[in-house]
Amino acid sequence: MKKPEQNFNKSDVAIHLSRKFPSLNDEVIIEGIDLVLQEIINTVALDKRVEIRGFGSFSKKTIRPRRFINPKTKKESYLGETSIMHFKASKKLLKTNGLSKNYCSN
């Protein structure tokens, strides 16, 4: 079964907020969004978890070091430990968007 495609980016958030708060201009809204996103990134980079009630949580996921082989040169290389940002949607967000729990689980 194909997963439903639900994309929601920064410009979508800005449009929604500008409709909800017509007294604010677009520059202030985008600046506020950028500030919140940068604070989430900085907090997660410090190995802390960020939870937004009714939306979801952001955390840092560490990927173990691994070995890989370049298919063109057949040379073996190693990739050190890396980290990525992980997002887990809240049950409330999944329910309001009509998505199953399995859609966003990692």
Steps between C-alpha positions, in 0.01 A plus 500: 500500500639839401540755778299821462718794413471778756752778452492806722788742463603835643309704241180306580543589868560866409184512287293340776635741763447805278134401459460440872679823600428756224644784709853354468692556178667214313854601598423478872332161457791354302751642748305337787487164322875514428571585865295206630653254252854616579435459873371145442812417295734647763329312784502166318869551411572513875350148539179633652148408395244759390132420548217714367172381649246397238761518223788263569852465630844557352802302614850410386550155352853362480594272211775250574829506311497280193713366218415542133651406167518745211337309211711675237847461657422200724686686776386437856436812710365576843239752602514618858211541738245755376195662650168601348195681631205270565137617512219298650150636445259509791189285504288815481677621184469160336132480588418849368680429172339158461831314497564166659752459781728297271534786251756698705660233715874438468 
